[in-house]
């Protein structure tokens, strides 16, 4: 997870480098350890496919520069009519350990045709939790941003030896 300040820096970086005709407006720039996702609005008269074709070369150029600078892949998306469509985004494997009762939940989703595999079932569960707890997750992210801010103001714990005179006591 990145801090709010890092998020603002990323947004400013992309806003500065994206040509003005790529998006009508930049909606969001989000990032995690592996990927930066850039979403903007497009004209209601333009389809996602048309947008992708029209902007491909410019997006690739910006993505290459960002990937070299930030060491993360860049994903793109568009928002039209209140709906967001992501493309060129990563599906990153995540290791987890689940107890039998938790695995049974995933297996039930697979058996019921909700998901093709345990991995799809787990992704479905994460999306469901994200949708149903959006406000709570936003509060949690805000709290984490505050923790990062306070930690940055704290003492230096970089492993440097304490140079204060010791008490001979």
Backbone as numpy.savetxt, mean C-alpha at the origin, in Angstrom:
# Nx Ny Nz CAx CAy CAz Cx Cy Cz
4.77 -0.88 6.66 3.92 0.30 6.66 4.81 1.53 6.66
4.37 2.55 5.96 5.14 3.78 5.91 4.45 4.83 6.77
5.20 5.82 7.20 4.63 6.88 8.02 3.82 7.84 7.16
3.00 8.65 7.81 2.20 9.64 7.09 3.11 10.61 6.34
4.21 10.98 6.97 5.16 11.91 6.33 5.76 11.28 5.07
6.14 10.00 5.15 6.68 9.32 3.99 5.62 9.22 2.89
4.38 8.99 3.29 3.29 8.93 2.33 3.10 10.25 1.60
3.19 11.35 2.33 3.08 12.67 1.71 4.24 12.93 0.76
5.45 12.49 1.14 6.61 12.65 0.28 6.44 11.85 -1.02
5.94 10.62 -0.90 5.68 9.80 -2.09 4.65 10.47 -2.99
3.57 10.95 -2.40 2.51 11.60 -3.17 3.07 12.80 -3.92
3.87 13.61 -3.23 4.46 14.79 -3.86 5.40 14.38 -5.00
6.19 13.32 -4.77 7.13 12.85 -5.79 6.37 12.46 -7.06
5.30 11.67 -6.92 4.53 11.24 -8.08 3.79 12.41 -8.72
3.23 13.29 -7.92 2.51 14.45 -8.47 3.45 15.31 -9.31
4.69 15.41 -8.88 5.68 16.21 -9.61 6.10 15.55 -10.92
6.18 14.24 -10.95 6.72 13.54 -12.11 5.68 13.08 -13.14
4.45 12.89 -12.70 3.43 12.43 -13.65 3.03 13.57 -14.58
3.07 13.34 -15.89 2.61 14.38 -16.81 1.15 14.73 -16.53
0.79 15.98 -16.79 -0.55 16.46 -16.41 -1.67 15.73 -17.13
-1.39 15.10 -18.27 -2.47 14.42 -19.00 -2.62 12.95 -18.64
-1.88 12.46 -17.64 -2.04 11.06 -17.25 -3.34 10.90 -16.47
-3.49 11.63 -15.38 -4.71 11.59 -14.57 -5.36 12.97 -14.56
-6.69 12.98 -14.39 -7.35 14.26 -14.14 -6.95 14.79 -12.78
-6.90 13.89 -11.79 -6.40 14.25 -10.47 -5.81 12.99 -9.82
-4.85 13.22 -8.95 -4.20 12.13 -8.22 -5.03 11.86 -6.96
-5.59 10.65 -6.84 -6.45 10.30 -5.71 -5.63 9.85 -4.52
-4.71 8.90 -4.74 -3.94 8.37 -3.62 -2.64 7.76 -4.09
-1.66 7.78 -3.18 -0.40 7.07 -3.36 -0.18 6.34 -2.04
-0.22 5.02 -2.08 -0.04 4.21 -0.87 1.13 3.27 -1.07
1.73 2.84 0.03 2.89 1.96 -0.09 2.98 1.02 1.09
3.60 -0.12 0.83 4.02 -1.04 1.88 5.46 -1.41 1.58
5.95 -2.49 2.15 7.35 -2.86 1.96 7.68 -3.28 0.53
6.69 -3.76 -0.22 6.96 -4.29 -1.55 6.49 -3.40 -2.70
5.47 -2.57 -2.47 4.79 -1.96 -3.60 4.28 -0.56 -3.27
4.29 0.29 -4.30 3.68 1.62 -4.24 2.50 1.58 -5.22
1.33 1.98 -4.76 0.15 1.98 -5.61 -0.30 3.41 -5.84
-0.41 3.78 -7.11 -0.79 5.13 -7.52 -2.17 5.05 -8.18
-3.13 5.82 -7.66 -4.49 5.83 -8.20 -4.89 7.26 -8.50
-5.49 7.45 -9.67 -5.97 8.77 -10.05 -7.29 8.66 -10.78
-7.95 9.79 -10.95 -9.22 9.80 -11.67 -8.97 10.00 -13.16
-9.86 9.44 -13.96 -9.83 9.64 -15.41 -11.20 10.14 -15.84
-11.24 10.70 -17.02 -12.49 11.22 -17.56 -13.53 10.11 -17.65
-14.76 10.45 -17.37 -15.84 9.46 -17.42 -16.00 8.87 -18.81
-15.53 9.57 -19.81 -15.65 9.10 -21.19 -14.54 8.13 -21.60
-13.54 7.95 -20.72 -12.41 7.09 -21.05 -12.49 5.77 -20.28
-12.31 4.66 -20.98 -12.32 3.36 -20.31 -10.95 3.09 -19.70
-10.91 2.11 -18.81 -9.64 1.72 -18.20 -8.66 1.26 -19.28
-9.15 0.49 -20.22 -8.30 0.00 -21.32 -7.72 1.14 -22.14
-8.55 2.13 -22.45 -8.07 3.29 -23.20 -7.02 4.05 -22.40
-7.28 4.22 -21.11 -6.33 4.91 -20.24 -4.99 4.17 -20.22
-5.04 2.87 -20.06 -3.81 2.08 -19.98 -2.99 2.23 -21.26
-3.64 2.14 -22.41 -2.94 2.28 -23.69 -2.36 3.68 -23.86
-3.16 4.69 -23.59 -2.76 6.08 -23.80 -1.59 6.48 -22.92
-1.52 5.94 -21.69 -0.53 6.41 -20.71 0.61 5.43 -20.45
0.58 4.29 -21.13 1.53 3.21 -20.82 2.99 3.68 -20.80
3.46 4.32 -21.86 4.87 4.71 -21.93 5.26 5.67 -20.82
4.40 6.64 -20.54 4.71 7.61 -19.49 4.69 6.96 -18.11
3.73 6.07 -17.86 3.68 5.39 -16.57 4.89 4.49 -16.37
5.32 3.80 -17.43 6.50 2.93 -17.33 7.73 3.76 -16.99
7.88 4.90 -17.63 9.03 5.77 -17.36 9.07 6.22 -15.90
7.92 6.67 -15.39 7.84 7.12 -14.00 8.06 5.94 -13.05
7.47 4.79 -13.37 7.61 3.61 -12.52 9.07 3.16 -12.42
9.78 3.17 -13.53 11.19 2.76 -13.50 12.01 3.66 -12.58
11.76 4.96 -12.68 12.48 5.90 -11.83 12.13 5.67 -10.35
10.85 5.47 -10.07 10.41 5.24 -8.69 10.96 3.93 -8.14
10.94 2.88 -8.95 11.43 1.57 -8.51 12.91 1.62 -8.17
13.67 2.38 -8.94 15.10 2.52 -8.64 15.31 3.32 -7.36
14.55 4.38 -7.20 14.70 5.26 -6.05 14.18 4.63 -4.76
12.98 4.03 -4.81 12.32 3.53 -3.60 12.46 2.03 -3.39
13.02 1.31 -4.35 13.22 -0.14 -4.25 11.92 -0.89 -3.99
10.86 -0.43 -4.66 9.54 -1.08 -4.59 8.95 -1.06 -6.00
8.13 -2.05 -6.30 7.40 -2.06 -7.56 6.30 -1.00 -7.51
5.89 -0.52 -8.67 4.84 0.48 -8.76 3.62 -0.15 -9.43
2.47 0.00 -8.80 1.20 -0.47 -9.34 0.36 0.76 -9.68
-0.55 0.59 -10.61 -1.37 1.71 -11.08 -2.84 1.35 -10.96
-3.66 2.38 -10.83 -5.09 2.19 -10.78 -5.81 3.45 -11.20
-7.09 3.29 -11.51 -7.92 4.44 -11.88 -9.21 4.41 -11.08
-9.74 5.59 -10.84 -11.04 5.71 -10.20 -11.97 6.41 -11.17
-13.06 5.73 -11.47 -14.09 6.30 -12.33 -15.44 5.98 -11.72
-16.28 6.99 -11.63 -17.63 6.79 -11.11 -17.66 6.18 -9.72
-16.70 6.51 -8.87 -16.68 5.99 -7.50 -16.12 4.59 -7.37
-15.71 3.98 -8.48 -15.16 2.62 -8.44 -13.69 2.66 -8.80
-12.87 1.92 -8.05 -11.43 1.89 -8.30 -11.06 0.57 -8.94
-10.26 0.65 -10.01 -9.74 -0.54 -10.69 -8.23 -0.49 -10.63
-7.62 -1.54 -10.06 -6.17 -1.63 -10.00 -5.68 -2.55 -11.11
-4.51 -2.22 -11.65 -3.87 -3.09 -12.62 -2.36 -3.01 -12.41
-1.65 -3.94 -12.96 -0.20 -4.10 -12.79 0.20 -4.16 -11.32
-0.65 -4.69 -10.46 -0.29 -4.77 -9.05 0.17 -6.18 -8.68
0.90 -6.25 -7.58 1.52 -7.50 -7.15 0.57 -8.33 -6.29
0.75 -9.62 -6.34 0.16 -10.53 -5.37 1.36 -11.15 -4.66
1.62 -10.71 -3.46 2.83 -11.09 -2.73 2.52 -12.23 -1.77
3.31 -13.30 -1.81 3.07 -14.39 -0.85 3.38 -13.92 0.57
2.54 -14.35 1.49 2.71 -14.00 2.91 2.61 -15.30 3.70
3.61 -15.56 4.50 3.62 -16.78 5.31 2.81 -16.55 6.58
2.00 -17.53 6.91 1.24 -17.45 8.15 1.09 -18.85 8.73
0.86 -18.90 10.01 0.61 -20.18 10.68 -0.82 -20.14 11.21
-1.58 -21.14 10.85 -2.97 -21.20 11.28 -3.25 -22.49 12.03
-4.08 -22.37 13.04 -4.52 -23.55 13.78 -5.59 -24.27 12.95
-5.91 -25.50 13.36 -6.85 -26.30 12.59 -8.20 -25.61 12.42
-8.71 -25.00 13.46 -10.02 -24.34 13.35 -9.98 -23.20 12.33
-8.85 -22.51 12.25 -8.70 -21.43 11.27 -8.56 -22.00 9.85
-7.83 -23.11 9.72 -7.71 -23.76 8.41 -9.06 -24.27 7.94
-9.88 -24.74 8.89 -11.21 -25.25 8.52 -12.08 -24.13 7.95
-11.92 -22.92 8.45 -12.66 -21.78 7.88 -12.27 -21.61 6.42
-10.97 -21.62 6.15 -10.51 -21.46 4.77 -11.00 -22.61 3.90
-10.93 -23.83 4.41 -11.36 -25.00 3.65 -12.86 -24.96 3.36
-13.64 -24.42 4.28 -15.08 -24.28 4.05 -15.34 -23.28 2.92
-14.59 -22.19 2.89 -14.74 -21.21 1.81 -14.37 -21.83 0.46
-13.34 -22.67 0.45 -12.95 -23.34 -0.79 -14.02 -24.35 -1.20
-14.47 -25.17 -0.26 -15.49 -26.19 -0.56 -16.80 -25.54 -1.02
-17.10 -24.37 -0.48 -18.33 -23.67 -0.86 -18.22 -22.87 -2.14
-17.06 -22.89 -2.76 -16.90 -22.19 -4.03 -16.67 -20.69 -3.89
-16.47 -20.21 -2.67 -16.21 -18.79 -2.46 -14.79 -18.45 -2.92
-13.88 -19.40 -2.78 -12.48 -19.19 -3.15 -11.95 -20.45 -3.83
-10.93 -20.27 -4.68 -10.34 -21.40 -5.41 -9.32 -22.16 -4.57
-8.74 -21.50 -3.59 -7.67 -22.11 -2.80 -7.66 -21.48 -1.41
-6.85 -22.05 -0.53 -6.70 -21.46 0.81 -6.15 -20.04 0.70
-5.22 -19.82 -0.22 -4.65 -18.49 -0.40 -5.73 -17.49 -0.81
-6.59 -17.87 -1.76 -7.70 -17.00 -2.17 -8.67 -16.78 -1.01
-8.92 -17.83 -0.25 -9.84 -17.72 0.89 -9.29 -16.75 1.93
-7.99 -16.84 2.19 -7.38 -15.93 3.16 -7.44 -14.49 2.66
-7.16 -14.27 1.37 -7.26 -12.92 0.80 -8.70 -12.41 0.91
-9.68 -13.28 0.67 -11.09 -12.90 0.79 -11.39 -12.45 2.22
-10.88 -13.21 3.19 -11.10 -12.86 4.61 -10.48 -11.50 4.94
-9.27 -11.26 4.45 -8.60 -9.99 4.72 -9.40 -8.83 4.11
-9.88 -9.00 2.87 -10.71 -7.94 2.23 -11.99 -7.70 3.03
-12.61 -8.76 3.50 -13.84 -8.64 4.27 -13.61 -7.87 5.56
-12.55 -8.23 6.27 -12.22 -7.52 7.52 -11.91 -6.06 7.21
-11.14 -5.82 6.15 -10.80 -4.45 5.77 -12.02 -3.60 5.51
-13.00 -4.15 4.79 -14.24 -3.41 4.48 -15.06 -3.16 5.73
-15.14 -4.16 6.59 -16.03 -4.05 7.76 -15.41 -3.33 8.94
-14.13 -3.07 8.89 -13.48 -2.39 10.01 -12.68 -1.18 9.53
-13.09 -0.60 8.41 -12.35 0.50 7.79 -12.07 1.65 8.76
-13.06 2.09 9.50 -12.87 3.21 10.43 -11.89 2.83 11.54
-12.03 1.62 12.07 -11.13 1.17 13.12 -9.70 1.07 12.60
-9.51 0.52 11.40 -8.18 0.42 10.82 -7.58 1.81 10.57
-8.41 2.77 10.16 -7.92 4.14 9.96 -7.44 4.73 11.28
-8.20 4.49 12.36 -7.77 4.96 13.69 -6.45 4.30 14.09
-6.33 3.00 13.84 -5.11 2.28 14.19 -3.92 2.83 13.40
-4.11 3.08 12.10 -3.02 3.65 11.29 -2.63 5.03 11.80
-3.62 5.83 12.21 -3.34 7.15 12.78 -2.53 7.03 14.06
-2.89 6.07 14.88 -2.15 5.84 16.12 -0.71 5.42 15.83
-0.53 4.58 14.83 0.83 4.15 14.46 1.64 5.33 13.96
1.01 6.23 13.21 1.71 7.43 12.73 2.18 8.26 13.92
1.34 8.36 14.95 1.71 9.11 16.15 2.86 8.42 16.88
2.85 7.09 16.94 3.95 6.35 17.56 5.25 6.64 16.83
5.22 6.62 15.49 6.42 6.92 14.71 6.91 8.34 14.99
5.99 9.29 15.09 6.35 10.69 15.34 7.02 10.82 16.71
6.42 10.22 17.75 6.97 10.31 19.10 8.31 9.59 19.19
8.40 8.42 18.56 9.66 7.66 18.57 10.78 8.47 17.93
10.49 9.18 16.84 11.50 9.98 16.16 12.02 11.12 17.04
11.20 11.57 17.98 11.61 12.66 18.89 12.35 12.15 20.12
12.39 10.83 20.29 13.00 10.24 21.48 14.51 10.21 21.41
15.11 9.59 22.42 16.57 9.53 22.50 17.12 8.65 21.38
18.37 8.92 21.03 19.06 8.13 20.01 19.43 6.78 20.62
18.92 5.71 20.03 19.23 4.36 20.51 19.93 3.56 19.41
20.82 4.25 18.70 21.48 3.64 17.55 22.60 2.68 17.92
22.79 2.44 19.19 23.83 1.51 19.60 25.12 2.20 19.98
25.14 3.52 19.91 26.33 4.26 20.31 26.51 4.13 21.82
27.75 3.93 22.28 27.96 3.85 23.72 27.65 5.18 24.39
27.18 5.09 25.59 26.86 6.27 26.37 28.17 6.97 26.72
28.25 8.26 26.35 29.50 8.99 26.60 29.44 9.81 27.88
28.36 9.69 28.61 28.24 10.42 29.87 29.20 9.81 30.89
29.80 10.66 31.73 30.70 10.10 32.76 29.96 9.15 33.68
30.59 8.06 34.04 29.94 7.10 34.91 30.15 7.51 36.37
29.27 7.02 37.20 29.34 7.31 38.63 30.39 6.38 39.25
31.46 6.93 39.80 32.52 6.07 40.36 32.06 5.34 41.60
30.92 5.71 42.13 30.37 5.25 43.28 30.48 4.11 44.02
